Amino acid sequence: MAPGAHYQPPERTLPQIEDTARAYGCSHLVLVQPSVYGSDNTLLLQALGREPNRHRGVVVLDGEESDAELEAMHALGVRGVRFNLVSPVGSAVGRTESLLLERLAPRLHRLGWHVQWYVHPELLPRLAAWQARCGLRFVLDHLAGLTPAHAQDAATGTGLQQLAAAGAWIKASGWYRLQARPPYASLHPLVRELADLFAGRMVWGSDWPHTSFPPQALPAYESVRRPLTDALGEARALRVLSAGAALYA
């Protein structure tokens, strides 16, 4: 774990999430590097290596990786790099800008990888500026950090619109991180608005294994899928659940 890690991850195996997801018709997964492991992607890469190119991965990079290392990750199924500007062991804004724009962008372009962001909503205008400079595909995690309270924030709204117009994607995940409680009805209008704004570029994530909860109190898998259906209806929710095939090809 990275120095200063703010939680101890419980042991959760790939077969556990494969079995859980399979019961709901999900046979291919996207594994995302947790913040507490920093840029040591060993565990994620080992999981992908069990059946190379079956699942997909999103890693954290420190910019020191060789081209050969990145190509080996790609062969296993990695399709993106993650920046977390929220976590206590996440990335600093200044270092993120230089790392992305000066060191990683050309290499990510060659690989065809996207950039996944976990940020506070007030940083969305800055993300829009970075996206315009680097030309990479951005993915906004956890509904871009938005809550019902951000509805009247003009700067946040402008940044979000700029990102959507530039082809960004948004991930419907982490409902419990957005000042909402089950069954998350307060988020339904926001989900519908974002699904319209991002026009076919919304994907769903379970956020498993739910690191905000103690091991004995993890949310049921269905409980984090259901808000999508409740907000969008069965047919539209199914399209969101299938959209990852394009993003993680």
C-alpha positions as protocol buffer text, in pm:
chain_id: "A"
residue {
  index: 1
  type: MET
  ca { x: 0 y: 0 z: 0 }
}
residue {
  index: 2
  type: ALA
  ca { x: 108 y: 358 z: -62 }
}
residue {
  index: 3
  type: PRO
  ca { x: 235 y: 564 z: 235 }
}
residue {
  index: 4
  type: GLY
  ca { x: -54 y: 742 z: 403 }
}
residue {
  index: 5
  type: ALA
  ca { x: -316 y: 498 z: 272 }
}
residue {
  index: 6
  type: HIS
  ca { x: -646 y: 580 z: 442 }
}
residue {
  index: 7
  type: TYR
  ca { x: -800 y: 233 z: 448 }
}
residue {
  index: 8
  type: GLN
  ca { x: -692 y: -131 z: 457 }
}
residue {
  index: 9
  type: PRO
  ca { x: -840 y: -311 z: 155 }
}
residue {
  index: 10
  type: PRO
  ca { x: -1003 y: -644 z: 242 }
}
residue {
  index: 11
  type: GLU
  ca { x: -912 y: -952 z: 43 }
}
residue {
  index: 12
  type: ARG
  ca { x: -1148 y: -979 z: -253 }
}
residue {
  index: 13
  type: THR
  ca { x: -1065 y: -1220 z: -536 }
}
residue {
  index: 14
  type: LEU
  ca { x: -1137 y: -1207 z: -907 }
}
residue {
  index: 15
  type: PRO
  ca { x: -1352 y: -1524 z: -895 }
}
residue {
  index: 16
  type: GLN
  ca { x: -1570 y: -1355 z: -630 }
}
residue {
  index: 17
  type: ILE
  ca { x: -1664 y: -1062 z: -851 }
}
residue {
  index: 18
  type: GLU
  ca { x: -1687 y: -1282 z: -1161 }
}
residue {
  index: 19
  type: ASP
  ca { x: -1941 y: -1506 z: -987 }
}
residue {
  index: 20
  type: THR
  ca { x: -2133 y: -1209 z: -845 }
}
residue {
  index: 21
  type: ALA
  ca { x: -2150 y: -1026 z: -1178 }
}
residue {
  index: 22
  type: ARG
  ca { x: -2230 y: -1339 z: -1379 }
}
residue {
  index: 23
  type: ALA
  ca { x: -2553 y: -1383 z: -1183 }
}
residue {
  index: 24
  type: TYR
  ca { x: -2668 y: -1053 z: -1339 }
}
residue {
  index: 25
  type: GLY
  ca { x: -2552 y: -1127 z: -1693 }
}
residue {
  index: 26
  type: CYS
  ca { x: -2212 y: -951 z: -1672 }
}
residue {
  index: 27
  type: SER
  ca { x: -1931 y: -1172 z: -1802 }
}
residue {
  index: 28
  type: HIS
  ca { x: -1664 y: -909 z: -1878 }
}
residue {
  index: 29
  type: LEU
  ca { x: -1532 y: -672 z: -1613 }
}
residue {
  index: 30
  type: VAL
  ca { x: -1331 y: -351 z: -1589 }
}
residue {
  index: 31
  type: LEU
  ca { x: -1087 y: -356 z: -1297 }
}
residue {
  index: 32
  type: VAL
  ca { x: -977 y: -12 z: -1173 }
}
residue {
  index: 33
  type: GLN
  ca { x: -662 y: 48 z: -969 }
}
residue {
  index: 34
  type: PRO
  ca { x: -750 y: 153 z: -611 }
}
residue {
  index: 35
  type: SER
  ca { x: -584 y: 469 z: -480 }
}
residue {
  index: 36
  type: VAL
  ca { x: -420 y: 297 z: -182 }
}
residue {
  index: 37
  type: TYR
  ca { x: -192 y: 95 z: -411 }
}
residue {
  index: 38
  type: GLY
  ca { x: -51 y: 404 z: -583 }
}
residue {
  index: 39
  type: SER
  ca { x: 116 y: 317 z: -913 }
}
residue {
  index: 40
  type: ASP
  ca { x: 197 y: -42 z: -810 }
}
residue {
  index: 41
  type: ASN
  ca { x: -45 y: -218 z: -1045 }
}
residue {
  index: 42
  type: THR
  ca { x: 83 y: -570 z: -966 }
}
residue {
  index: 43
  type: LEU
  ca { x: -240 y: -706 z: -823 }
}
residue {
  index: 44
  type: LEU
  ca { x: -456 y: -570 z: -1105 }
}
residue {
  index: 45
  type: LEU
  ca { x: -220 y: -702 z: -1373 }
}
residue {
  index: 46
  type: GLN
  ca { x: -206 y: -1043 z: -1209 }
}
residue {
  index: 47
  type: ALA
  ca { x: -586 y: -1056 z: -1215 }
}
residue {
  index: 48
  type: LEU
  ca { x: -598 y: -960 z: -1583 }
}
residue {
  index: 49
  type: GLY
  ca { x: -328 y: -1219 z: -1655 }
}
residue {
  index: 50
  type: ARG
  ca { x: -549 y: -1507 z: -1542 }
}
residue {
  index: 51
  type: GLU
  ca { x: -727 y: -1485 z: -1879 }
}
residue {
  index: 52
  type: PRO
  ca { x: -539 y: -1226 z: -2086 }
}
residue {
  index: 53
  type: ASN
  ca { x: -762 y: -992 z: -2287 }
}
residue {
  index: 54
  type: ARG
  ca { x: -1088 y: -1117 z: -2136 }
}
residue {
  index: 55
  type: HIS
  ca { x: -1136 y: -835 z: -1886 }
}
residue {
  index: 56
  type: ARG
  ca { x: -1020 y: -473 z: -1906 }
}
residue {
  index: 57
  type: GLY
  ca { x: -818 y: -261 z: -1667 }
}
residue {
  index: 58
  type: VAL
  ca { x: -753 y: 102 z: -1574 }
}
residue {
  index: 59
  type: VAL
  ca { x: -414 y: 161 z: -1411 }
}
residue {
  index: 60
  type: VAL
  ca { x: -232 y: 438 z: -1226 }
}
residue {
  index: 61
  type: LEU
  ca { x: 99 y: 551 z: -1378 }
}
residue {
  index: 62
  type: ASP
  ca { x: 388 y: 755 z: -1240 }
}
residue {
  index: 63
  type: GLY
  ca { x: 536 y: 839 z: -1581 }
}
residue {
  index: 64
  type: GLU
  ca { x: 848 y: 624 z: -1536 }
}
residue {
  index: 65
  type: GLU
  ca { x: 704 y: 321 z: -1714 }
}
residue {
  index: 66
  type: SER
  ca { x: 880 y: 212 z: -2032 }
}
residue {
  index: 67
  type: ASP
  ca { x: 698 y: 174 z: -2363 }
}
residue {
  index: 68
  type: ALA
  ca { x: 746 y: -202 z: -2332 }
}
residue {
  index: 69
  type: GLU
  ca { x: 576 y: -202 z: -1991 }
}
residue {
  index: 70
  type: LEU
  ca { x: 278 y: -8 z: -2125 }
}
residue {
  index: 71
  type: GLU
  ca { x: 250 y: -237 z: -2426 }
}
residue {
  index: 72
  type: ALA
  ca { x: 253 y: -542 z: -2197 }
}
residue {
  index: 73
  type: MET
  ca { x: -28 y: -386 z: -1993 }
}
residue {
  index: 74
  type: HIS
  ca { x: -224 y: -323 z: -2313 }
}
residue {
  index: 75
  type: ALA
  ca { x: -184 y: -687 z: -2417 }
}
residue {
  index: 76
  type: LEU
  ca { x: -336 y: -796 z: -2085 }
}
residue {
  index: 77
  type: GLY
  ca { x: -637 y: -568 z: -2136 }
}
residue {
  index: 78
  type: VAL
  ca { x: -548 y: -226 z: -1989 }
}
residue {
  index: 79
  type: ARG
  ca { x: -729 y: 52 z: -2174 }
}
residue {
  index: 80
  type: GLY
  ca { x: -696 y: 356 z: -1951 }
}
residue {
  index: 81
  type: VAL
  ca { x: -506 y: 547 z: -1684 }
}
residue {
  index: 82
  type: ARG
  ca { x: -667 y: 686 z: -1371 }
}
residue {
  index: 83
  type: PHE
  ca { x: -614 y: 1011 z: -1183 }
}
residue {
  index: 84
  type: ASN
  ca { x: -771 y: 1047 z: -840 }
}
residue {
  index: 85
  type: LEU
  ca { x: -770 y: 1407 z: -716 }
}
residue {
  index: 86
  type: VAL
  ca { x: -999 y: 1333 z: -420 }
}
residue {
  index: 87
  type: SER
  ca { x: -828 y: 1061 z: -216 }
}
residue {
  index: 88
  type: PRO
  ca { x: -572 y: 1145 z: 57 }
}
residue {
  index: 89
  type: VAL
  ca { x: -322 y: 933 z: -139 }
}
residue {
  index: 90
  type: GLY
  ca { x: -435 y: 1058 z: -478 }
}
residue {
  index: 91
  type: SER
  ca { x: -257 y: 1296 z: -713 }
}
residue {
  index: 92
  type: ALA
  ca { x: -184 y: 1665 z: -664 }
}
residue {
  index: 93
  type: VAL
  ca { x: -340 y: 1893 z: -925 }
}
residue {
  index: 94
  type: GLY
  ca { x: -12 y: 2055 z: -1031 }
}
residue {
  index: 95
  type: ARG
  ca { x: 173 y: 1726 z: -1070 }
}
residue {
  index: 96
  type: THR
  ca { x: -122 y: 1574 z: -1254 }
}
residue {
  index: 97
  type: GLU
  ca { x: -117 y: 1851 z: -1515 }
}
residue {
  index: 98
  type: SER
  ca { x: 254 y: 1813 z: -1590 }
}
residue {
  index: 99
  type: LEU
  ca { x: 243 y: 1432 z: -1582 }
}
residue {
  index: 100
  type: LEU
  ca { x: -52 y: 1412 z: -1817 }
}
residue {
  index: 101
  type: LEU
  ca { x: 30 y: 1687 z: -2064 }
}
residue {
  index: 102
  type: GLU
  ca { x: 408 y: 1663 z: -2074 }
}
residue {
  index: 103
  type: ARG
  ca { x: 487 y: 1297 z: -2017 }
}
residue {
  index: 104
  type: LEU
  ca { x: 190 y: 1072 z: -2081 }
}
residue {
  index: 105
  type: ALA
  ca { x: -36 y: 1223 z: -2346 }
}
residue {
  index: 106
  type: PRO
  ca { x: 164 y: 1120 z: -2658 }
}
residue {
  index: 107
  type: ARG
  ca { x: 207 y: 765 z: -2529 }
}
residue {
  index: 108
  type: LEU
  ca { x: -160 y: 733 z: -2434 }
}
residue {
  index: 109
  type: HIS
  ca { x: -255 y: 851 z: -2783 }
}
residue {
  index: 110
  type: ARG
  ca { x: -43 y: 577 z: -2939 }
}
residue {
  index: 111
  type: LEU
  ca { x: -205 y: 312 z: -2721 }
}
residue {
  index: 112
  type: GLY
  ca { x: -558 y: 448 z: -2768 }
}
residue {
  index: 113
  type: TRP
  ca { x: -611 y: 470 z: -2391 }
}
residue {
  index: 114
  type: HIS
  ca { x: -853 y: 701 z: -2215 }
}
residue {
  index: 115
  type: VAL
  ca { x: -806 y: 901 z: -1893 }
}
residue {
  index: 116
  type: GLN
  ca { x: -1040 y: 833 z: -1600 }
}
residue {
  index: 117
  type: TRP
  ca { x: -1092 y: 1111 z: -1346 }
}
residue {
  index: 118
  type: TYR
  ca { x: -1218 y: 1115 z: -991 }
}
residue {
  index: 119
  type: VAL
  ca { x: -1241 y: 1483 z: -902 }
}
residue {
  index: 120
  type: HIS
  ca { x: -1443 y: 1732 z: -705 }
}
residue {
  index: 121
  type: PRO
  ca { x: -1692 y: 1907 z: -937 }
}
residue {
  index: 122
  type: GLU
  ca { x: -1521 y: 2245 z: -904 }
}
residue {
  index: 123
  type: LEU
  ca { x: -1228 y: 2102 z: -1103 }
}
residue {
  index: 124
  type: LEU
  ca { x: -1440 y: 2022 z: -1409 }
}
residue {
  index: 125
  type: PRO
  ca { x: -1353 y: 2352 z: -1587 }
}
residue {
  index: 126
  type: ARG
  ca { x: -984 y: 2271 z: -1544 }
}
residue {
  index: 127
  type: LEU
  ca { x: -1039 y: 1920 z: -1678 }
}
residue {
  index: 128
  type: ALA
  ca { x: -1210 y: 2071 z: -1981 }
}
residue {
  index: 129
  type: ALA
  ca { x: -901 y: 2286 z: -2045 }
}
residue {
  index: 130
  type: TRP
  ca { x: -671 y: 1985 z: -2009 }
}
residue {
  index: 131
  type: GLN
  ca { x: -885 y: 1779 z: -2243 }
}
residue {
  index: 132
  type: ALA
  ca { x: -871 y: 2056 z: -2504 }
}
residue {
  index: 133
  type: ARG
  ca { x: -490 y: 2062 z: -2481 }
}
residue {
  index: 134
  type: CYS
  ca { x: -420 y: 1689 z: -2488 }
}
residue {
  index: 135
  type: GLY
  ca { x: -706 y: 1564 z: -2709 }
}
residue {
  index: 136
  type: LEU
  ca { x: -748 y: 1241 z: -2512 }
}
residue {
  index: 137
  type: ARG
  ca { x: -1080 y: 1080 z: -2427 }
}
residue {
  index: 138
  type: PHE
  ca { x: -1179 y: 1161 z: -2068 }
}
residue {
  index: 139
  type: VAL
  ca { x: -1404 y: 949 z: -1846 }
}
residue {
  index: 140
  type: LEU
  ca { x: -1566 y: 1115 z: -1542 }
}
residue {
  index: 141
  type: ASP
  ca { x: -1600 y: 875 z: -1252 }
}
residue {
  index: 142
  type: HIS
  ca { x: -1887 y: 869 z: -1001 }
}
residue {
  index: 143
  type: LEU
  ca { x: -2116 y: 1102 z: -1201 }
}
residue {
  index: 144
  type: ALA
  ca { x: -1831 y: 1356 z: -1212 }
}
residue {
  index: 145
  type: GLY
  ca { x: -1867 y: 1391 z: -836 }
}
residue {
  index: 146
  type: LEU
  ca { x: -2193 y: 1580 z: -883 }
}
residue {
  index: 147
  type: THR
  ca { x: -2465 y: 1586 z: -621 }
}
residue {
  index: 148
  type: PRO
  ca { x: -2815 y: 1740 z: -633 }
}
residue {
  index: 149
  type: ALA
  ca { x: -2659 y: 2049 z: -469 }
}
residue {
  index: 150
  type: HIS
  ca { x: -2453 y: 2128 z: -782 }
}
residue {
  index: 151
  type: ALA
  ca { x: -2753 y: 2192 z: -1004 }
}
residue {
  index: 152
  type: GLN
  ca { x: -2717 y: 2571 z: -987 }
}
residue {
  index: 153
  type: ASP
  ca { x: -2337 y: 2593 z: -1010 }
}
residue {
  index: 154
  type: ALA
  ca { x: -2276 y: 2773 z: -1340 }
}
residue {
  index: 155
  type: ALA
  ca { x: -1899 y: 2713 z: -1357 }
}
residue {
  index: 156
  type: THR
  ca { x: -1939 y: 2343 z: -1291 }
}
residue {
  index: 157
  type: GLY
  ca { x: -2215 y: 2323 z: -1552 }
}
residue {
  index: 158
  type: THR
  ca { x: -2004 y: 2499 z: -1814 }
}
residue {
  index: 159
  type: GLY
  ca { x: -1707 y: 2269 z: -1756 }
}
residue {
  index: 160
  type: LEU
  ca { x: -1931 y: 1964 z: -1774 }
}
residue {
  index: 161
  type: GLN
  ca { x: -2088 y: 2081 z: -2100 }
}
residue {
  index: 162
  type: GLN
  ca { x: -1745 y: 2149 z: -2252 }
}
residue {
  index: 163
  type: LEU
  ca { x: -1627 y: 1800 z: -2160 }
}
residue {
  index: 164
  type: ALA
  ca { x: -1941 y: 1639 z: -2300 }
}
residue {
  index: 165
  type: ALA
  ca { x: -1908 y: 1839 z: -2624 }
}
residue {
  index: 166
  type: ALA
  ca { x: -1548 y: 1718 z: -2655 }
}
residue {
  index: 167
  type: GLY
  ca { x: -1656 y: 1353 z: -2641 }
}
residue {
  index: 168
  type: ALA
  ca { x: -1602 y: 1272 z: -2274 }
}
residue {
  index: 169
  type: TRP
  ca { x: -1778 y: 979 z: -2111 }
}
residue {
  index: 170
  type: ILE
  ca { x: -1939 y: 964 z: -1767 }
}
residue {
  index: 171
  type: LYS
  ca { x: -1965 y: 670 z: -1529 }
}
residue {
  index: 172
  type: ALA
  ca { x: -2279 y: 609 z: -1322 }
}
residue {
  index: 173
  type: SER
  ca { x: -2125 y: 465 z: -1006 }
}
residue {
  index: 174
  type: GLY
  ca { x: -2056 y: 530 z: -640 }
}
residue {
  index: 175
  type: TRP
  ca { x: -2406 y: 656 z: -558 }
}
residue {
  index: 176
  type: TYR
  ca { x: -2322 y: 652 z: -188 }
}
residue {
  index: 177
  type: ARG
  ca { x: -2033 y: 894 z: -251 }
}
residue {
  index: 178
  type: LEU
  ca { x: -2272 y: 1165 z: -374 }
}
residue {
  index: 179
  type: GLN
  ca { x: -2455 y: 1278 z: -60 }
}
residue {
  index: 180
  type: ALA
  ca { x: -2740 y: 1038 z: -129 }
}
residue {
  index: 181
  type: ARG
  ca { x: -2894 y: 745 z: 54 }
}
residue {
  index: 182
  type: PRO
  ca { x: -3057 y: 424 z: -73 }
}
residue {
  index: 183
  type: PRO
  ca { x: -3259 y: 391 z: -290 }
}
residue {
  index: 184
  type: TYR
  ca { x: -3090 y: 710 z: -426 }
}
residue {
  index: 185
  type: ALA
  ca { x: -3407 y: 865 z: -564 }
}
residue {
  index: 186
  type: SER
  ca { x: -3259 y: 1213 z: -510 }
}
residue {
  index: 187
  type: LEU
  ca { x: -3003 y: 1133 z: -784 }
}
residue {
  index: 188
  type: HIS
  ca { x: -3252 y: 1014 z: -1048 }
}
residue {
  index: 189
  type: PRO
  ca { x: -3308 y: 1358 z: -1210 }
}
residue {
  index: 190
  type: LEU
  ca { x: -2931 y: 1410 z: -1226 }
}
residue {
  index: 191
  type: VAL
  ca { x: -2877 y: 1068 z: -1386 }
}
residue {
  index: 192
  type: ARG
  ca { x: -3138 y: 1144 z: -1651 }
}
residue {
  index: 193
  type: GLU
  ca { x: -2987 y: 1486 z: -1721 }
}
residue {
  index: 194
  type: LEU
  ca { x: -2636 y: 1342 z: -1757 }
}
residue {
  index: 195
  type: ALA
  ca { x: -2756 y: 1055 z: -1976 }
}
residue {
  index: 196
  type: ASP
  ca { x: -2905 y: 1316 z: -2211 }
}
residue {
  index: 197
  type: LEU
  ca { x: -2596 y: 1540 z: -2202 }
}
residue {
  index: 198
  type: PHE
  ca { x: -2350 y: 1260 z: -2272 }
}
residue {
  index: 199
  type: ALA
  ca { x: -2572 y: 1103 z: -2538 }
}
residue {
  index: 200
  type: GLY
  ca { x: -2473 y: 737 z: -2544 }
}
residue {
  index: 201
  type: ARG
  ca { x: -2146 y: 790 z: -2355 }
}
residue {
  index: 202
  type: MET
  ca { x: -2258 y: 683 z: -2009 }
}
residue {
  index: 203
  type: VAL
  ca { x: -2135 y: 357 z: -1856 }
}
residue {
  index: 204
  type: TRP
  ca { x: -2222 y: 191 z: -1528 }
}
residue {
  index: 205
  type: GLY
  ca { x: -1983 y: 74 z: -1258 }
}
residue {
  index: 206
  type: SER
  ca { x: -2059 y: -132 z: -948 }
}
residue {
  index: 207
  type: ASP
  ca { x: -1778 y: 29 z: -742 }
}
residue {
  index: 208
  type: TRP
  ca { x: -1721 y: -322 z: -600 }
}
residue {
  index: 209
  type: PRO
  ca { x: -1580 y: -404 z: -345 }
}
residue {
  index: 210
  type: HIS
  ca { x: -1723 y: -81 z: -199 }
}
residue {
  index: 211
  type: THR
  ca { x: -1425 y: 45 z: 0 }
}
residue {
  index: 212
  type: SER
  ca { x: -1640 y: 302 z: 184 }
}
residue {
  index: 213
  type: PHE
  ca { x: -1806 y: 18 z: 379 }
}
residue {
  index: 214
  type: PRO
  ca { x: -1682 y: -232 z: 639 }
}
residue {
  index: 215
  type: PRO
  ca { x: -1639 y: -585 z: 497 }
}
residue {
  index: 216
  type: GLN
  ca { x: -1946 y: -715 z: 679 }
}
residue {
  index: 217
  type: ALA
  ca { x: -2176 y: -444 z: 540 }
}
residue {
  index: 218
  type: LEU
  ca { x: -2112 y: -437 z: 164 }
}
residue {
  index: 219
  type: PRO
  ca { x: -2407 y: -324 z: -52 }
}
residue {
  index: 220
  type: ALA
  ca { x: -2581 y: -597 z: -248 }
}
residue {
  index: 221
  type: TYR
  ca { x: -2484 y: -599 z: -616 }
}
residue {
  index: 222
  type: GLU
  ca { x: -2842 y: -543 z: -725 }
}
residue {
  index: 223
  type: SER
  ca { x: -2870 y: -237 z: -497 }
}
residue {
  index: 224
  type: VAL
  ca { x: -2607 y: -51 z: -702 }
}
residue {
  index: 225
  type: ARG
  ca { x: -2755 y: -156 z: -1035 }
}
residue {
  index: 226
  type: ARG
  ca { x: -3112 y: -72 z: -948 }
}
residue {
  index: 227
  type: PRO
  ca { x: -3077 y: 311 z: -936 }
}
residue {
  index: 228
  type: LEU
  ca { x: -2981 y: 311 z: -1303 }
}
residue {
  index: 229
  type: THR
  ca { x: -3297 y: 126 z: -1402 }
}
residue {
  index: 230
  type: ASP
  ca { x: -3512 y: 334 z: -1168 }
}
residue {
  index: 231
  type: ALA
  ca { x: -3378 y: 656 z: -1321 }
}
residue {
  index: 232
  type: LEU
  ca { x: -3369 y: 559 z: -1690 }
}
residue {
  index: 233
  type: GLY
  ca { x: -3609 y: 269 z: -1735 }
}
residue {
  index: 234
  type: GLU
  ca { x: -3522 y: -86 z: -1835 }
}
residue {
  index: 235
  type: ALA
  ca { x: -3446 y: -30 z: -2205 }
}
residue {
  index: 236
  type: ARG
  ca { x: -3225 y: 275 z: -2160 }
}
residue {
  index: 237
  type: ALA
  ca { x: -3045 y: 125 z: -1860 }
}
residue {
  index: 238
  type: LEU
  ca { x: -2961 y: -182 z: -2068 }
}
residue {
  index: 239
  type: ARG
  ca { x: -2800 y: 42 z: -2330 }
}
residue {
  index: 240
  type: VAL
  ca { x: -2586 y: 201 z: -2058 }
}
residue {
  index: 241
  type: LEU
  ca { x: -2487 y: -142 z: -1927 }
}
residue {
  index: 242
  type: SER
  ca { x: -2378 y: -238 z: -2279 }
}
residue {
  index: 243
  type: ALA
  ca { x: -2196 y: 86 z: -2365 }
}
residue {
  index: 244
  type: GLY
  ca { x: -1868 y: -26 z: -2214 }
}
residue {
  index: 245
  type: ALA
  ca { x: -1808 y: -251 z: -2513 }
}
residue {
  index: 246
  type: ALA
  ca { x: -1721 y: 63 z: -2713 }
}
residue {
  index: 247
  type: LEU
  ca { x: -1523 y: 244 z: -2442 }
}
residue {
  index: 248
  type: TYR
  ca { x: -1311 y: -57 z: -2341 }
}
residue {
  index: 249
  type: ALA
  ca { x: -1271 y: -227 z: -2681 }
}
